[in-house]
Amino acid sequence: MRHARVRAGLMPAVLLAAGCSLISANLRVQLDVPGNYASVDAIGTFVVPVPIDLNQNKDFRDHKDKIKSIDEVGFVFTAVNRGAATTLEIWASPNLILQPTRAAITENARKVLGGLTLAAPPQGSTTSSQDVEYYQSIDLQSGADSARLRELVKEGSCYLYAIGTTSGFDFELRGFTLVTVVTAAL
């Protein structure tokens, strides 16, 4: 029994000597993206991508190579709808899509958010605005799309594209913020 206690006591020292980190922390990384991003499908698709570069955040840069897991990803923005009611989807791609039509986006990117209904503007008004806060727990998701989102966050940069599910969508995202929580070795 005494040998078992000695061996268990030596285990942390052996792991540290082997380069294993026993101390980790959750880091909340927030990236405020300046500008407004329009998505229009009235006369053909016109989608302005939201550029994401988490490497602008010092905490992310300092711990990027030590990330153990991507725990949560969240989006905060105001959606201003100028057209008919539609369902908003956000797609992510590691590369800029040069001609971001709905077909090109759905073929070359991965959906990371869907199912947000944007109401049509009230009668007599030209816009309908709603604030959106959306958080997605990655560990509760499975499949290729959530795995790809984890990869994109770990890489630190990507492009997000907002599209509507109905023909003729016309909306704009304002005040876009990406928030992620990662677990990293210290």
C-alpha positions as CSV (number, residue, x, y, z in Angstrom):
1,M,0.0,0.0,0.0
2,R,2.9,2.3,0.8
3,H,4.3,1.9,-2.7
4,A,1.0,2.9,-4.3
5,R,0.9,6.2,-2.3
6,V,4.5,7.0,-3.4
7,R,3.7,6.2,-7.0
8,A,0.6,8.3,-6.9
9,G,2.5,11.2,-5.4
10,L,5.2,11.0,-8.1
11,M,2.7,11.0,-10.9
12,P,2.3,14.9,-11.1
13,A,6.0,15.3,-11.1
14,V,6.4,12.8,-13.9
15,L,3.7,14.5,-16.0
16,L,5.3,17.9,-15.5
17,A,8.7,16.5,-16.4
18,A,7.1,15.1,-19.6
19,G,5.8,18.5,-20.5
20,C,2.2,17.9,-19.5
21,S,0.4,20.9,-18.0
22,L,-1.9,20.2,-15.0
23,I,-3.1,23.8,-14.7
24,S,-5.7,25.1,-17.2
25,A,-8.1,28.0,-17.2
26,N,-11.2,29.1,-19.0
27,L,-10.6,32.2,-21.1
28,R,-13.4,34.4,-22.4
29,V,-12.4,36.1,-25.7
30,Q,-14.5,38.9,-27.1
31,L,-14.1,40.4,-30.5
32,D,-16.1,43.5,-31.4
33,V,-16.2,43.8,-35.2
34,P,-16.6,47.4,-36.4
35,G,-19.0,48.2,-39.3
36,N,-22.3,47.1,-40.6
37,Y,-22.7,44.0,-42.8
38,A,-25.5,43.9,-45.4
39,S,-27.1,40.8,-46.9
40,V,-29.4,41.5,-49.8
41,D,-31.1,39.0,-52.2
42,A,-33.6,41.4,-53.9
43,I,-31.9,41.5,-57.3
44,G,-29.3,38.7,-56.9
45,T,-27.3,38.0,-53.8
46,F,-25.1,40.6,-52.3
47,V,-23.6,39.4,-49.0
48,V,-20.9,41.4,-47.2
49,P,-18.8,38.9,-45.1
50,V,-18.0,39.6,-41.4
51,P,-14.2,39.2,-41.0
52,I,-13.3,37.5,-37.8
53,D,-9.7,37.6,-36.5
54,L,-9.4,36.5,-32.9
55,N,-5.6,37.0,-33.1
56,Q,-6.4,40.7,-32.5
57,N,-7.2,39.7,-28.9
58,K,-4.0,39.5,-26.7
59,D,-5.3,36.7,-24.5
60,F,-6.2,34.6,-27.5
61,R,-2.8,35.2,-29.1
62,D,-0.9,34.4,-25.9
63,H,-2.8,31.1,-25.4
64,K,-3.6,30.0,-29.0
65,D,-1.0,27.2,-29.0
66,K,-2.2,25.9,-25.6
67,I,-5.9,25.6,-26.3
68,K,-7.3,22.3,-25.1
69,S,-11.0,22.9,-26.0
70,I,-13.4,25.4,-27.5
71,D,-16.2,25.4,-24.9
72,E,-18.7,28.0,-26.2
73,V,-19.2,30.3,-29.1
74,G,-21.6,33.2,-29.0
75,F,-22.8,36.0,-31.3
76,V,-24.3,39.3,-30.3
77,F,-25.6,41.7,-32.9
78,T,-28.6,43.8,-34.0
79,A,-30.4,42.5,-37.1
80,V,-32.2,45.2,-39.1
81,N,-34.7,43.7,-41.6
82,R,-35.7,45.8,-44.5
83,G,-37.6,43.1,-46.4
84,A,-40.1,40.3,-46.0
85,A,-39.9,38.0,-42.9
86,T,-37.1,35.5,-43.2
87,T,-35.1,33.1,-41.2
88,L,-31.5,34.2,-40.6
89,E,-28.6,31.8,-40.9
90,I,-24.9,32.4,-40.3
91,W,-22.3,30.4,-42.2
92,A,-18.5,30.3,-41.5
93,S,-15.7,29.8,-44.0
94,P,-11.9,29.8,-43.5
95,N,-11.5,31.6,-46.8
96,L,-13.1,34.6,-48.4
97,I,-15.7,33.6,-50.9
98,L,-15.2,36.0,-53.8
99,Q,-18.7,35.8,-55.2
100,P,-20.8,35.1,-52.1
101,T,-24.1,33.9,-53.6
102,R,-26.4,31.8,-51.5
103,A,-25.3,28.7,-53.5
104,A,-21.6,29.5,-53.1
105,I,-21.9,30.1,-49.4
106,T,-23.8,26.9,-48.7
107,E,-21.3,25.0,-50.8
108,N,-18.1,26.4,-49.4
109,A,-19.0,27.3,-45.8
110,R,-20.5,25.6,-42.7
111,K,-23.7,26.7,-41.0
112,V,-23.0,27.8,-37.5
113,L,-26.3,29.5,-36.6
114,G,-29.8,29.0,-38.0
115,G,-33.4,29.3,-37.1
116,L,-33.6,32.9,-36.1
117,T,-36.8,34.5,-37.5
118,L,-36.5,38.1,-38.5
119,A,-39.9,39.8,-38.6
120,A,-41.0,41.9,-41.5
121,P,-41.1,45.7,-40.9
122,P,-44.4,46.8,-39.4
123,Q,-46.8,48.4,-41.9
124,G,-45.8,51.9,-42.6
125,S,-42.2,51.3,-41.6
126,T,-39.2,50.5,-43.8
127,T,-37.2,48.5,-41.2
128,S,-37.7,46.1,-38.4
129,S,-34.9,45.8,-35.8
130,Q,-34.2,43.1,-33.2
131,D,-31.3,42.5,-30.9
132,V,-29.9,39.0,-31.0
133,E,-27.8,37.2,-28.4
134,Y,-26.9,33.7,-29.4
135,Y,-24.6,31.3,-27.6
136,Q,-23.8,27.8,-28.7
137,S,-22.2,25.2,-26.4
138,I,-19.8,23.3,-28.7
139,D,-19.4,20.4,-26.3
140,L,-23.1,19.6,-26.6
141,Q,-22.9,19.6,-30.4
142,S,-21.7,16.7,-32.6
143,G,-21.0,16.3,-36.2
144,A,-18.9,17.8,-39.0
145,D,-20.3,21.4,-38.6
146,S,-19.5,21.7,-34.9
147,A,-16.1,20.1,-35.5
148,R,-15.4,22.6,-38.3
149,L,-16.5,25.5,-36.0
150,R,-14.0,24.4,-33.4
151,E,-11.3,24.3,-36.0
152,L,-12.1,27.8,-37.2
153,V,-12.1,29.2,-33.7
154,K,-8.8,27.5,-32.9
155,E,-7.3,28.8,-36.2
156,G,-8.4,32.3,-35.0
157,S,-9.7,33.7,-38.3
158,C,-12.6,33.1,-40.6
159,Y,-15.4,34.9,-42.5
160,L,-19.0,34.8,-41.5
161,Y,-21.8,35.2,-44.0
162,A,-25.4,36.0,-43.0
163,I,-28.1,34.8,-45.4
164,G,-31.9,34.5,-45.3
165,T,-33.7,31.3,-46.1
166,T,-36.4,33.0,-48.2
167,S,-35.9,34.6,-51.6
168,G,-35.6,38.4,-51.5
169,F,-34.1,38.7,-48.1
170,D,-32.8,42.2,-47.2
171,F,-31.2,42.7,-43.8
172,E,-28.2,44.2,-42.1
173,L,-26.1,43.1,-39.1
174,R,-25.0,45.9,-36.8
175,G,-22.7,45.9,-33.8
176,F,-21.5,42.4,-34.4
177,T,-19.5,40.8,-31.5
178,L,-18.1,37.2,-31.3
179,V,-17.6,35.8,-27.9
180,T,-15.9,32.5,-27.3
181,V,-14.8,30.6,-24.2
182,V,-11.8,28.3,-24.5
183,T,-10.0,26.1,-22.0
184,A,-6.2,26.6,-22.3
185,A,-3.1,25.3,-20.5
186,L,-1.3,27.9,-18.5
